[in-house]
Amino acid sequence: MPEWDLILYTDEKQKNVLNKLKLSDKTLSAAGQHGKATILVDHQGKEWLLKIFSNILDLEVKKVSDLDIDIQDTPERSRDRLHLWRVLNEITASRLGRRLYLNVPETRIICSGKVAKFKLKSSTVLKEEDVVVLDEEEEEGESAEEFYSFSEREIGSLKTSDRFEEILAQKSPRKNPTDILALLQEKVPDSRNIDEYLDDHKADLDAAFENIQSIDDAFLLLPFDIWLNDPDRNAGNYLVQLNEKNEASRIWGIDYEMWSFGSDIWMEEDNVTQGRSYLTAIIHPKSHIFDSRVNQTFYRIRMLSDEEIVQMTKAPQLACKFFEFHINTGDLHPDERDKLKQVEINLEDFLIESRPRSDKLSEIITRQIGLPKDFKT
């Protein structure tokens, strides 16, 4: 039996180890952090969550599952259909959040070891005549190699055990581990969902609220969450990390799978507080119209360059290999690689186009969190 079930490398030649992880016998229920997940433990004793996305491929028509967005659909329907988008949303939000010094879990894309071994080179799938047309009016495209810009992407590589492959295969409709894209996400230790934390302190609810309000984390996360235009932010999307005295010490934002899905309503004043950001209702009694913590995150967002945003919205090479592997094996039509680029372009455009409007959003948020406590009711 191998000592490790998943080994992550920083390079494709597997010379530099990033992390070694072993499957535990523990799983996470739907009520816990990030929903249902398998728990792995790394060589330092830190726990990580494996979130598996099985509905990437539509094998009947050899296409990626539907990426069309109907804003009339409920978030639940979109969540069921758009697994590729959800994967790239989550990893992009993690990159952004950590770049902005926010409490957002570190996230990495994971796939079958068989997919990871697939070589992206012209002698296999990427041929000179293999052109992706990005602009029909110009009737010109880029070669697949240029299209993917491999050298600019997070490279990475991995090795998996038979047991790990079995975990992936269990989630595949045809019991094939290569069908799966997954996310490996750091588990926030000693934490509860924010609503569970408040339920546990019903005896002194005012003190529990004050404890949360004394932490800067929620004030810093609020602009980030609304900037991402997530129609599904709720109490379960935030974790309260507890200290040794069982007191709230940090606030974490989690589950960033659904952002930018719906219509562009994040600038509408009512939606800042009414159901769009659970944090606002928690923190506004301790804030005011010129709150420096809220504006600090807006400042950091405005300082992100276009180049940084483009880089952070690029899928890792493992995702590119996933597409090319399934094109090579006949599971997907060759033009389906355009779906990967479609998601990346949409994420990139949304972030770049909405960022300059953060001044207006800053005014709306600071005005609302500065209102008297009873005003919103």
N, C-alpha and C positions, 0 to 999 in steps of 0.2 A: 504494500500500500504506500503511495507517495506521501511524502511529508506535507506537501502543500497541494491544494486543489486549484489555485489560481496564482500565477506569477506574472506580474506586470513588469515590462521593461521600458526603458526610455528610448531605446533605439531598435531598429528593425532587425539587427543582427543578434539581438538578445545578449548583449555583453554587459549592459548596465541595468541592474535590478532596481526597480522603483518600489515594489511592494510584493510581499509574499502573504497569501491569505489561505486559510483553511475553513472549509464549511463546518459550521457548528450544528448542533441538533436543535437550535432554536429558530423559530420563525416569528414574524411580526404579524399581529392580527390587523384587520381592516381599521380598527379603532386606534391603532398606535401610530407612531411617526411614519409618514409616507405611505400609509396603507399597508397591504399585505406585502411581505418581503421575506427573503431568505437572509439569514445573518451569517456573515463570515467574520473571522477574527484574524488580524494580521500578526506579523512576527513581533510586534511591540505590544500586543494585547488589545489593540484598538478594534472596535467593532465597526463593520461596514454592512450596508444593506444592498442586496441584489434585487433590483426592480426589473422584471422581465416584460418585454413588449412582443407579443406573439403575432399581432395582426399587421405585419409590415407587408407581406406578400399576398397578392390575390392570384393563387396558382391556376384558377380556372381560365383567366384571361391573360396570364403572364404579365401582369402589371402590378405596380405598387398600389396598395389599398387607397381608396378614394381620398384625394386631397382637397376636393372642392369644399368651400366653406359656405354653409347656409346660415346666415345670422339669425334666422328664425328658429333654428334648431336649438334645443337645450344644450347646455354644456355637456350633459351626460351623453347625448347622441354624438356630439363632436368627439368626445373622449374615446368612444368606442371605435370610431372610424379612423381617426387621424394619428395612428401610432407613430409614424415617422416624424411628423411635426412635433409630437409630444416629446420624443427623445431629444430632438435638436433644440427645442425650447428649453428643456431642463438643463442641458449642458451649457447652453449659451447664457442662461440666467445665472448659473453657478459661476461662470467665468466673469460675467459683469459684476455680480454681487461682491465677489472677492476682490476684484479690481477696485471697487468703490469702498472697500474696507467695511463691508457689511457682514452680518452673521448669516451667511448662506452656505450650506454644506458643499464641500468639495465633491465633484462628480466626474466620472469617467465613463466613456462608452466601452461596452464589453460585447464580444461575440464568441462564437465557437472557435476553438483553436484551429479547426480545419479551415475556416474562413480567414483567420489571421495569417495563416501560412501562405495564402494565395499571393502570388507575385504580381505586382502592378508593373508590367513592362510591355513594350511594343511587340515582343515575340509571342505574347498570348492574345489578349483581347485588344489592346491599344495599338491599332494599325494606322498607318498614314492616312488611309482613306476613311478611317472611322471618325467622321466629323459630326459634331453636335451643332445644329443650327440654332443660334440664340436669337437671331433677328431675321424674320422672314422677309422683311422689306429689303434688306441688304443682300439676302440670299447667300450669305456667307456665315461660316461658323468657325469654331475653334477645334483643333484636334482634341481628342479626349484627354491627352496628357496636359495640354494647356488649360483645358476646361477645369481639370481638377487642381492644377497648381500644386502638385504634391509637395514641392520643396517648402511651401509656405504653411503647410498644415502640421498639426500635432502628429508626430510619427507614431511612436509607441508600438508595442507588440505584446503578445501574451502567450502563455502556455496554460493548458487546462488538464485536469485529471479526468479519468473516465467517469468518476462520480459527478464532477461538475457538468460534463457533457450530458449526463443523464438528467440532471436538474433542468437544463435547457430543453432537452427533448420532450420532457413531460408537458411542457407548455405549447408545443407545436401540434397543430392539427394532424400532421402526418408523422409525428414523433421523430422529427429530424432536428437535431440541435442547430444545424446551419440556418434554419428559418428565423432564428431569434436574434434580435438586438436587445441588449440589456443595459442598465445603468448601474454602476457601482458607486454608492454614495456613502459618505461618512455618516455614522450614526451619532446623533447628539446624546451624550451620556447624561444620566440623572435628570431626565426631562419629562415634562408632561405637556399635552396640548393645553393651550391657554384657557380654554373653557373648562377642562378637567381640573386645572389648577384652581380656578375660581370656585368650582363646585366643592373641592376639597376644603375650602376655607369659608364655607357659608356662615360659620359661627361668627366670623369677624371679616365680613366681605369688604368693608371699607378699608381695613388694614391691608387686605390682599391687593386691592386696587392701588393703594398708595405705594405698596411695595413695587408693583409693576411700573407705576408712573415715575418712580425714582430712578429708573434705569433709562439710559439714553438710547438704547438699541431700537426701541419701537419708534421713536421720533426719527431716527436715521433711516429705518426701513420704509416708513410710510411713503415718501416721495418715489422711491424705487418701485414699490409695488403698484402704485397708480400709474407711473410712467409705462410699465409693461402692459397696461390695459388688460389685466386678467379679469374675465367676467366671473370667475369662480373663487375669488378670495373670500375666505370665511374663517371662523374661529379655529377650525382644524388646521389651518395653514400656518399656524404660529406655535412655537414651542417655548415653554418657560424652562430654563435650565436652573436647577436648584443647587445651592451650596450645601456645605456640611450641616448647616443649621436648618435645612429644609426651607430656605428662603429663596425667592426669585433672585437670580444673579445675572442672567443674560436672557435676551429674547432672540429667537431665531426665526427666519422666514424659510418655509419649506414648500415643496410641491409647486413648482413653477412650470407646469406642463401646458397650461391653457392660454398663456398670454398672447395677445395680438390676434386672437381668433375672431372676435366679433367686430361689430361696427365700431367706429372711432368715437366712443362716447366718453372717453376718460377726461375730456375737457369740460363736460357738462357739470355744472356746479353741484346739482343735487346728487349726482352719482359718486362724488368724492366721499360722501359720508353715508349715504343711504344704501347699504348693502355692498358697496364696492370696496370699502376698506374697513374691516372690523377693528383695525388698530385705532382709527380716528376716535371711535367712541370710548376707547380705553384711555387714550392719552390726552384728549383735549382739555380736561379740567386742570391739568398741570402745565399747560402751554399758554402762549400768548401770541399776538399777531406778528411779532418780530422774532420768533423763536429761532435762535441761531443753529440749533441742531437740525431742524427741518431744512433750513436753507443751506446747511453744510453739504447735504447730499445733492441738492440741486446744483450747487457750485461744482461738485465733483463730476456730475453728469455732463454739465456744460463743457467741462475741460477735457472730456474724452474726444480724441481726434477721430475723424472719419476712418483713418487707417486702422486704428485700434478696433473700432466697431466691426469693420470688415473682417479683421483677423479673428475676432471672437465669435463671429457667426459662421465661420467655416467648420464644417464637420471634420472630425479627425480622420486620418487615413483608414482606420478600421471600418468606418462607415462606407468609404469609397470601395474598399475591398469587398464589403458585403454585397454591394451592387454588382461589381464586376464578377464576383464569384457566381452569383445567380444568373447573370447574363451568359457567362461561360458554360454553365451547366444546363442552360436552356429553360430555367425557371422564369426568366424575365425577357421581354423584348429589349433589344439594345437601346432603343430610345428612352427606356425607363430611367436611365441615369439622369435624365433631365429633371426628374422629380426631386432629386437631391438638391440640384442647383436651384430649383424653384423655391424650395423651402428656405434655403440660405439667402436668396435675393429678397424674399419677402421679409424675413427677419431683419436683414441689413437695412432695407429701405424704411421699414417702420421705425427702427431705432434712430436712424440718421435724420429722418424727416420730422419726427416728433420731438427730438431733443431741443431744438431752438425754441420750442413753444413752452419750455419748462418755466420761463419767467411768468407767463400767464397762470400756469398751473400753481406755481409757488404762491401767487397772490390769492388764488382760490383756497388753497389748503390752509395757509396761515390765517386767512380771514375766518375760516370755519372752525379751526381748532382754537381760535382765540375768542369764540363766542361764549357768553355766560353758560353755565353748566346746564340749565334747564331749557335753553333755547330750542334745541333740536327736538325735544319731545313735544 
